[in-house]
Amino acid sequence: MTATTRGAGKAGSAEAHQFVAVIYKMWIMRCVSVPEQICSKLGRAARLPVVVTIAGRSLRTTLVAASGGGYRLFLNGAIRKAAGVGVGDPVAVSLRVDTASREPVVPPDLARALRAAPEAKKYFDGATTGTRREVVRYVEQPKSEAARGRRIARCIPVMVTRWEKKQERLRAKARRPATS
């Protein structure tokens, strides 16, 4: 594995880091290890949002902390196919820390439905960025307004139910006697 970096930025900066690594299989996923000298420049976090470029194709993803203070980069099938690589193949990787917001843009029709259902809005607002992004993707996927409306009508009650279950769990936890 070889590594080079461009620029002399600080940890967490948006400088580009290039390296070549061999793809390996971890369970059903394919990944590469980020070299130590690059990890030390990136800083330490459990998850680190990055933009990765492989074979001219960019992907917004997240580095995952690995044992020994390093990071692991999981490669999805689309990017592996575009690069024409698989397990055991070396791959040239360019990555930089992703400082752009990952918050999804909520479409107006979904925003109206959330305002009309306060419990669903509370659930949506408290959900992880990834969950909010998936809800938005689910709603925006259909091309017709009618299909979008049906999807919104399906997901609002699900969010209300999840909010209610979360509240029940919190109430049950509050009723438990304190242990010393």
Summary of the structure (lengths in Angstrom):
residues: 180
radius of gyration: 20.9
end to end distance: 51.7
largest distance: 58.5
contacts: 464
relative contact order: 0.12
helix: 43%
strand: 27%
